[in-house]
Amino acid sequence: MGETSTTILNENANVSAMKESNATENLEADDLIFYHSLRNELDLLKKNPSHKTVDSILNYSKSLR
């Protein structure tokens, strides 16, 4: 009964490690260094931007065509 929480924590750690390894396994050394230098800043980005922000990005993207 006491080992249940340890198993859950280990499974969660393994899943997040697998996601990161899948994202970076096809990168070359320079790309991998660049990714790791930006990873913390990317994690700080707002994950749910406002509708106005999304519209601005889409309008900018369309103007480049």
Beta strands, then each sheet from edge to edge (+ up, - down):
end
